[in-house]
Amino acid sequence: MTEALDALLDLLDLEQIERDYFRGRSRSALVPRVFGGQVAAQALVAAGRTVPQDRPPHSLHAYFLRAGDPGAPIVYMVDRIRDGRSFTTRRVVAVQHGNPIFHLSASFQTYEEGLEHQTDMPPAPEPESLPTAAEMLPRHLPANVAERLIEARAAVDLRYADAPPWASVGSPREPRSQVWFRTNGKLADDPLLHIALATYVSDMTLLDSVLLAHGRGGWAVGDVVGASLDHAMWFHRPFRADEWLLYDQESPSASAGRGLGQARIYTQDGRLAVTVIQEGVVRVPR
C-alpha cells in the first residue's frame, strides 16, 4: 500500500463522537475548498457505520451546499430514517462552523436474487497500455500544476483513454471520455470501503465531458470555474476498487451555467457495477 492510499484510508476512518455523530478531517486540494468526493465518501462511511455490515449501499443522492473549509473538521450527523426488513435508509448532514455544507441520503439493502440484465461494456483500450498520470500530466500542464494534480490523486492509479480536457484546449469534440482507475494498493475485504473509494474517485473526472464539448481545459488551466452541485450513484453489482474499473462518461447537456455528466462504471471483465449522474456549475470567467 502506498503512503498516499494509507493517508486516504485514514481520512475515511472517521472518529465517532456520539452514537450517530462522526468527525472527519480533510486533505489539501487543488482549490481552497474540500474536495467533494472526499465529503461524499466520508458521509457514506458515516451512514454505513450505523447499518449492519450485511447491508451494503445500493444508492446515494447528495447535494453540495457550501464550499468546505479544508482547515476545519467536518461533523457528520446521521439520521436513522428507516430500518426495514430488506432496506435501510439513512440521511447525513455534514456541518462546519455551524452550517450544513453537504447533505446525503443513502439506501442500503440485504442481498437477494432477482432479474438480471445490463448494458454492454463499451470498447476501451486495456488500462496497462495507457500512460500513468505521472507520465501524462507533465506533457500538457505547467510543472507546478502537474505536480499538484499528481499529488492530489496519488492514492489512485487513474489513466485516461483519450486526451483529457487540459490536453486538448481549443479543440471541441464529442462530449465523451473514459478513464480506468484503481487504488494504488490492495484493500481490505470490506464492501463499504470499496464503495466509498469509488464514490471518492467518481467526483474527479465526471464533468470532464462537459468541458470537451466546448474545447475548455477546465480547473487545471483556469479557463472555466466550477463546482459540484449534486451527485447520485447506484451500485448494481459487487466490485473491488483495488482492481481496474472503467469509468465511461458523457455529457448530454450544458446550459444556464450548469453542466450535466452521466457515467457507468464497469469491472474489467465487463460487469456493470455503478451508474453515476452529476450536475455542476460550469462558468466561463469574465
C-alpha positions as CSV (number, residue, x, y, z in Angstrom):
1,M,0.0,0.0,0.0
2,T,1.3,3.5,-0.9
3,E,1.7,6.2,1.7
4,A,-0.9,8.3,-0.2
5,L,-3.5,5.5,-0.1
6,D,-2.8,4.9,3.6
7,A,-3.5,8.6,4.2
8,L,-6.7,8.5,2.3
9,L,-7.9,5.4,4.2
10,D,-7.1,7.3,7.4
11,L,-9.3,10.1,6.2
12,L,-12.2,7.7,5.7
13,D,-11.7,6.1,9.1
14,L,-14.0,8.6,10.9
15,E,-13.9,9.4,14.6
16,Q,-17.2,8.5,16.3
17,I,-18.0,11.3,18.8
18,E,-21.6,10.2,19.7
19,R,-23.9,7.4,18.8
20,D,-24.8,8.9,15.3
21,Y,-22.2,11.7,15.2
22,F,-18.9,11.3,13.4
23,R,-15.9,13.7,12.8
24,G,-13.7,13.7,9.7
25,R,-10.6,15.6,8.6
26,S,-9.7,16.9,5.2
27,R,-6.7,16.9,3.0
28,S,-5.3,19.7,0.8
29,A,-6.9,20.1,-2.6
30,L,-6.2,21.8,-5.9
31,V,-8.6,24.6,-4.9
32,P,-9.1,26.2,-1.5
33,R,-12.1,24.1,-0.5
34,V,-12.7,20.5,0.5
35,F,-12.8,18.0,-2.4
36,G,-16.4,17.0,-3.0
37,G,-15.5,13.3,-3.5
38,Q,-14.0,13.3,0.0
39,V,-17.1,14.7,1.7
40,A,-19.4,12.3,-0.2
41,A,-17.2,9.3,0.7
42,Q,-16.9,10.3,4.4
43,A,-20.7,10.9,4.6
44,L,-21.3,7.4,3.1
45,V,-18.9,5.9,5.6
46,A,-20.8,7.7,8.5
47,A,-24.1,6.3,7.2
48,G,-22.7,2.8,6.8
49,R,-21.3,2.8,10.3
50,T,-25.0,2.8,11.6
51,V,-26.1,-0.1,9.3
52,P,-25.5,-3.8,9.6
53,Q,-22.4,-5.0,7.6
54,D,-24.5,-7.4,5.5
55,R,-26.4,-4.4,4.0
56,P,-24.2,-2.5,1.6
57,P,-25.3,0.7,-0.1
58,H,-27.3,0.4,-3.3
59,S,-27.8,4.1,-3.9
60,L,-26.9,7.6,-2.8
61,H,-28.2,11.1,-3.6
62,A,-26.3,14.1,-2.4
63,Y,-26.2,17.9,-2.6
64,F,-23.2,20.1,-2.1
65,L,-24.5,23.2,-0.3
66,R,-21.4,25.2,0.7
67,A,-17.7,25.1,0.0
68,G,-16.0,23.1,2.8
69,D,-13.1,24.6,4.8
70,P,-10.1,22.2,4.5
71,G,-8.6,23.6,7.7
72,A,-11.5,22.6,9.9
73,P,-13.0,19.3,11.0
74,I,-16.3,18.2,9.5
75,V,-19.1,16.7,11.7
76,Y,-21.4,14.2,10.1
77,M,-24.8,13.8,11.7
78,V,-26.6,10.6,10.8
79,D,-30.4,10.4,10.9
80,R,-31.7,6.8,11.1
81,I,-34.7,7.3,8.8
82,R,-35.8,3.7,8.4
83,D,-34.7,0.1,9.2
84,G,-36.8,-2.3,7.2
85,R,-36.6,-6.0,6.6
86,S,-34.7,-5.6,3.3
87,F,-33.8,-1.9,3.1
88,T,-32.3,0.6,5.4
89,T,-32.4,4.4,4.8
90,R,-30.0,7.0,6.3
91,R,-29.7,10.8,5.9
92,V,-26.5,12.5,6.7
93,V,-25.8,16.2,7.1
94,A,-22.2,17.4,7.1
95,V,-21.6,20.5,9.2
96,Q,-18.7,23.0,9.5
97,H,-18.7,26.3,11.5
98,G,-22.3,25.7,12.5
99,N,-23.5,25.5,8.9
100,P,-24.5,22.5,6.7
101,I,-22.1,22.1,3.8
102,F,-23.4,18.8,2.4
103,H,-26.5,16.6,2.5
104,L,-26.7,12.9,1.6
105,S,-29.4,10.3,1.5
106,A,-28.3,6.7,1.2
107,S,-30.2,3.4,0.9
108,F,-28.8,0.0,1.9
109,Q,-30.1,-3.4,1.0
110,T,-29.6,-7.0,2.1
111,Y,-28.5,-9.3,-0.8
112,E,-31.2,-11.0,-2.8
113,E,-31.6,-12.8,-6.1
114,G,-33.5,-11.1,-8.9
115,L,-33.9,-10.4,-12.6
116,E,-30.6,-9.7,-14.4
117,H,-29.6,-7.6,-17.4
118,Q,-27.2,-4.8,-18.2
119,T,-25.9,-2.6,-21.0
120,D,-22.7,-4.0,-22.6
121,M,-19.4,-2.5,-21.7
122,P,-18.2,-0.2,-24.4
123,P,-14.9,-0.7,-26.2
124,A,-11.9,0.7,-24.4
125,P,-8.1,0.2,-24.5
126,E,-6.5,-2.0,-21.9
127,P,-5.6,0.0,-18.8
128,E,-2.0,-1.2,-18.7
129,S,-1.5,0.1,-22.3
130,L,-2.2,3.7,-21.2
131,P,0.2,6.2,-19.6
132,T,0.1,6.9,-15.9
133,A,-0.8,10.3,-14.5
134,A,2.9,10.9,-13.7
135,E,3.7,10.2,-17.4
136,M,0.9,12.2,-19.0
137,L,0.4,15.3,-16.9
138,P,3.8,16.9,-17.2
139,R,3.4,16.7,-21.0
140,H,0.4,19.1,-21.0
141,L,0.4,21.2,-17.9
142,P,2.8,23.6,-16.2
143,A,5.2,21.8,-13.9
144,N,3.7,23.2,-10.7
145,V,0.1,22.4,-11.7
146,A,1.0,18.9,-12.9
147,E,2.9,18.2,-9.6
148,R,-0.1,19.4,-7.5
149,L,-2.6,17.3,-9.6
150,I,-0.4,14.2,-9.3
151,E,-0.1,14.7,-5.5
152,A,-3.9,15.2,-5.1
153,R,-4.6,11.9,-7.0
154,A,-1.6,9.9,-5.7
155,A,-3.8,7.3,-3.9
156,V,-5.4,6.3,-7.2
157,D,-3.9,5.0,-10.4
158,L,-6.1,6.9,-12.9
159,R,-5.4,6.6,-16.6
160,Y,-7.1,8.5,-19.5
161,A,-8.1,6.5,-22.5
162,D,-8.3,9.7,-24.6
163,A,-6.8,13.2,-24.3
164,P,-8.2,14.9,-21.2
165,P,-9.7,18.4,-21.4
166,W,-6.5,20.2,-20.4
167,A,-4.6,18.4,-23.2
168,S,-7.0,19.4,-26.0
169,V,-7.8,23.1,-25.2
170,G,-9.4,24.9,-28.1
171,S,-10.5,21.7,-29.9
172,P,-14.1,20.9,-29.1
173,R,-15.0,17.2,-29.6
174,E,-17.7,14.7,-28.7
175,P,-18.6,15.1,-25.0
176,R,-17.4,11.6,-24.0
177,S,-14.4,10.4,-22.0
178,Q,-13.1,7.2,-20.5
179,V,-10.7,6.6,-17.6
180,W,-9.5,3.5,-15.9
181,F,-8.9,3.6,-12.2
182,R,-7.9,1.5,-9.2
183,T,-6.4,2.3,-5.9
184,N,-2.6,2.3,-5.6
185,G,-2.5,-0.7,-3.3
186,K,-4.7,-3.6,-2.1
187,L,-7.7,-3.0,0.2
188,A,-9.3,-5.0,3.0
189,D,-12.4,-7.1,2.1
190,D,-14.9,-4.5,3.2
191,P,-17.6,-3.8,0.6
192,L,-18.4,-0.4,2.2
193,L,-14.8,0.7,1.9
194,H,-14.6,-0.2,-1.8
195,I,-17.9,1.6,-2.5
196,A,-16.7,4.7,-0.5
197,L,-13.5,4.8,-2.6
198,A,-15.4,4.5,-5.8
199,T,-17.5,7.4,-4.6
200,Y,-14.4,9.4,-3.9
201,V,-13.0,8.9,-7.4
202,S,-16.3,9.4,-9.1
203,D,-16.1,13.2,-8.4
204,M,-12.6,13.6,-10.1
205,T,-13.4,13.4,-13.8
206,L,-17.2,13.2,-14.4
207,L,-17.6,16.8,-15.6
208,D,-14.6,16.5,-18.0
209,S,-17.0,15.5,-20.7
210,V,-18.8,18.9,-20.4
211,L,-15.5,20.7,-21.0
212,L,-14.6,18.5,-24.0
213,A,-17.8,19.7,-25.9
214,H,-16.5,23.3,-25.7
215,G,-12.7,22.8,-26.0
216,R,-12.2,24.1,-22.5
217,G,-9.3,22.9,-20.4
218,G,-11.0,23.2,-17.0
219,W,-10.0,23.9,-13.5
220,A,-6.4,22.9,-14.1
221,V,-5.8,25.7,-16.6
222,G,-8.4,28.2,-15.3
223,D,-10.5,28.7,-18.4
224,V,-13.7,27.7,-16.5
225,V,-14.7,27.9,-12.9
226,G,-16.9,25.3,-11.4
227,A,-18.1,23.2,-8.5
228,S,-20.2,20.1,-7.9
229,L,-23.9,20.8,-7.2
230,D,-25.4,17.4,-6.8
231,H,-24.3,13.8,-7.2
232,A,-26.2,10.5,-7.4
233,M,-24.9,6.9,-7.6
234,W,-26.5,3.5,-8.0
235,F,-24.4,0.4,-7.0
236,H,-25.6,-2.5,-9.1
237,R,-23.1,-5.3,-8.5
238,P,-20.2,-6.0,-6.2
239,F,-16.8,-4.7,-7.3
240,R,-13.3,-4.0,-5.9
241,A,-11.8,-0.5,-6.0
242,D,-8.3,-2.0,-6.0
243,E,-9.0,-3.8,-9.3
244,W,-9.3,-1.9,-12.6
245,L,-12.6,-0.2,-13.2
246,L,-13.7,1.6,-16.4
247,Y,-15.4,5.0,-15.9
248,D,-17.3,5.6,-19.1
249,Q,-18.5,9.2,-19.0
250,E,-20.6,11.6,-21.2
251,S,-22.4,14.9,-21.0
252,P,-25.9,15.1,-22.5
253,S,-26.4,18.8,-21.7
254,A,-24.9,22.1,-20.6
255,S,-26.9,25.3,-20.0
256,A,-27.6,28.1,-17.6
257,G,-24.1,27.9,-16.1
258,R,-24.5,24.2,-15.3
259,G,-23.2,21.0,-16.9
260,L,-24.6,17.5,-16.6
261,G,-22.4,14.4,-16.6
262,Q,-23.6,10.8,-16.6
263,A,-21.5,7.7,-16.5
264,R,-21.2,4.0,-16.0
265,I,-18.5,2.1,-14.1
266,Y,-17.6,-1.4,-15.3
267,T,-15.3,-4.1,-13.9
268,Q,-12.5,-5.2,-16.2
269,D,-14.4,-8.3,-17.1
270,G,-17.5,-6.3,-18.3
271,R,-19.9,-6.3,-15.4
272,L,-21.8,-3.0,-14.9
273,A,-21.0,-2.1,-11.3
274,V,-22.2,1.5,-10.8
275,T,-24.2,4.3,-12.6
276,V,-23.3,7.9,-11.8
277,I,-25.0,11.2,-12.5
278,Q,-23.7,14.6,-11.5
279,E,-24.5,18.2,-12.2
280,G,-22.1,21.0,-11.6
281,V,-21.5,24.7,-12.0
282,V,-19.5,25.4,-15.2
283,R,-18.9,29.1,-15.8
284,V,-16.6,30.9,-18.2
285,P,-14.7,33.6,-16.2
286,R,-15.5,37.2,-17.2
